[in-house]
Amino acid sequence: MKLLLIEDVPPLAQLTREALEAEGFTVDHAPDLEAARAILSVAPPDVIVLDLGLPDGDGLDLLHGLRNAGNGIPVLVVTARAGLNDRIDGLDRGADDYIVKPAAPAEIAARCRALLRRPGGVLGRKLQLGNLAFDTASRSVTAAGRPVALARREIDVLEVLLRKLGQSVPRRVIEDAIYTLDEAPGPNALEASVSRLRRQLAEAGANVEIHTIRGIGYLITEAGGA
């Protein structure tokens, strides 16, 4: 799940980013509106966590612009503006949820997951194929009901493939989903992650197969499928 964190206070941004990454999000960070707009133009996220008091303007202006353009990316406002009128204004201008600082990172993560589970969101509570199940809230994987221990990167790859079930997923789509803009994965990094994922799923007895679609990307199917 790709998340854009828009927060201008460096220590708070770092703490929140690390906590959200530990919760399974791939986090891009923008310290101001200019950086946020640049990221949105090249790597649209699944959800946005938005501070309002930013060095170069009001976060509500960014939110209002997104909604006027028909952009429905879920937005969680996290701000020090605690007044009732502030909350009403934020929600009326397009926020999907609104919480007041200080906010625990675990609550921020939980509220983002809740937004993504809404109709039209990218999250379903459970993704399943054959005897393989992935719980999007706990980010736990089981095969035939037994836990499968996977590293974060392999879980990220598996999630993208399961969300695109029945489709060949271009490698660029997978890379955009699992790496942040400031990461520089090697040319064979994705292949290595897929190789580890295949091996671990096979060892766990998962009856799924990850196919390499040459020149395109990857496809996951139930064993014996296309």
ChimeraX attribute file (.defattr): number of C-alpha atoms within 10 A of each C-alpha:
attribute: neighborCount
match mode: 1-to-1
recipient: residues
	/A:1	20
	/A:2	21
	/A:3	24
	/A:4	25
	/A:5	24
	/A:6	24
	/A:7	28
	/A:8	19
	/A:9	13
	/A:10	10
	/A:11	10
	/A:12	13
	/A:13	17
	/A:14	13
	/A:15	11
	/A:16	21
	/A:17	22
	/A:18	15
	/A:19	17
	/A:20	22
	/A:21	16
	/A:22	13
	/A:23	17
	/A:24	20
	/A:25	24
	/A:26	24
	/A:27	25
	/A:28	22
	/A:29	21
	/A:30	20
	/A:31	18
	/A:32	21
	/A:33	23
	/A:34	13
	/A:35	13
	/A:36	21
	/A:37	15
	/A:38	12
	/A:39	17
	/A:40	14
	/A:41	9
	/A:42	10
	/A:43	17
	/A:44	18
	/A:45	20
	/A:46	22
	/A:47	24
	/A:48	25
	/A:49	23
	/A:50	25
	/A:51	25
	/A:52	23
	/A:53	16
	/A:54	16
	/A:55	14
	/A:56	11
	/A:57	13
	/A:58	14
	/A:59	23
	/A:60	20
	/A:61	12
	/A:62	17
	/A:63	22
	/A:64	17
	/A:65	14
	/A:66	18
	/A:67	14
	/A:68	12
	/A:69	9
	/A:70	9
	/A:71	11
	/A:72	15
	/A:73	19
	/A:74	20
	/A:75	23
	/A:76	24
	/A:77	28
	/A:78	21
	/A:79	21
	/A:80	15
	/A:81	18
	/A:82	12
	/A:83	10
	/A:84	9
	/A:85	10
	/A:86	14
	/A:87	19
	/A:88	12
	/A:89	13
	/A:90	22
	/A:91	17
	/A:92	11
	/A:93	17
	/A:94	20
	/A:95	23
	/A:96	18
	/A:97	18
	/A:98	20
	/A:99	17
	/A:100	14
	/A:101	12
	/A:102	10
	/A:103	13
	/A:104	11
	/A:105	17
	/A:106	14
	/A:107	12
	/A:108	19
	/A:109	21
	/A:110	15
	/A:111	18
	/A:112	23
	/A:113	21
	/A:114	16
	/A:115	22
	/A:116	20
	/A:117	16
	/A:118	12
	/A:119	9
	/A:120	10
	/A:121	16
	/A:122	15
	/A:123	20
	/A:124	18
	/A:125	15
	/A:126	14
	/A:127	16
	/A:128	15
	/A:129	17
	/A:130	13
	/A:131	15
	/A:132	22
	/A:133	21
	/A:134	22
	/A:135	16
	/A:136	18
	/A:137	17
	/A:138	11
	/A:139	15
	/A:140	15
	/A:141	23
	/A:142	19
	/A:143	21
	/A:144	14
	/A:145	10
	/A:146	14
	/A:147	13
	/A:148	20
	/A:149	14
	/A:150	16
	/A:151	11
	/A:152	16
	/A:153	18
	/A:154	20
	/A:155	20
	/A:156	22
	/A:157	18
	/A:158	22
	/A:159	22
	/A:160	18
	/A:161	20
	/A:162	18
	/A:163	16
	/A:164	13
	/A:165	16
	/A:166	13
	/A:167	13
	/A:168	16
	/A:169	20
	/A:170	15
	/A:171	17
	/A:172	11
	/A:173	11
	/A:174	19
	/A:175	16
	/A:176	16
	/A:177	23
	/A:178	24
	/A:179	17
	/A:180	18
	/A:181	14
	/A:182	9
	/A:183	9
	/A:184	9
	/A:185	11
	/A:186	9
	/A:187	8
	/A:188	8
	/A:189	12
	/A:190	19
	/A:191	15
	/A:192	13
	/A:193	17
	/A:194	19
	/A:195	13
	/A:196	16
	/A:197	20
	/A:198	19
	/A:199	10
	/A:200	16
	/A:201	21
	/A:202	14
	/A:203	10
	/A:204	17
	/A:205	15
	/A:206	22
	/A:207	17
	/A:208	20
	/A:209	17
	/A:210	18
	/A:211	15
	/A:212	16
	/A:213	13
	/A:214	8
	/A:215	8
	/A:216	12
	/A:217	16
	/A:218	19
	/A:219	20
	/A:220	24
	/A:221	19
	/A:222	16
	/A:223	13
	/A:224	8
	/A:225	8
	/A:226	10
